[in-house]
Amino acid sequence: MEYGTDIHLAAYRHAMGIAFKSKSKGEEKVKMFIDGLKAEKLEAEVDFSLPKDGKLLRGAIDLLAHYKDRILVVDYKTDKDKTRHESYVEQVSIYIDAVRNLYSDKQVSGVIYYVGLDEQIYLG
């Protein structure tokens, strides 16, 4: 759990342009991943709410990468395997719906980045 917190904090700092020295390979990987997005603008830890099925869903999106005509929703995972992948797909799909409600003029997609596995899975 502490590793996951460290990775998310490193990702937040890097996305916000706060300089720091990486303490692990995972922190280096997440920094390289963020740089590789080549986004015009980054927003980290974005709060959202989405009415769905008579409930109000709330949470925080790890990262929004803004481009001229699209937005990429990013969710970092620090699991050592993908046993909970289906639930993560559902989670990111909710994030995508929330962002589409805010940015109806842009294409919105998502990516789950498994930091430890160094694997990216894109969602339409």
Secondary structure, 3 states (H helix, E strand, C coil): CHHHHHHHHHHHHHHCCCCCCCCCHHHHHHHHHHHHHCCCEEEEEEEEEEEECCEEEEEEEEEEEECCCEEEEEEEECCCCCCCHHHHHHHHHHHHHHHHHHCCCCEEEEEEEECCCCEEEEEC
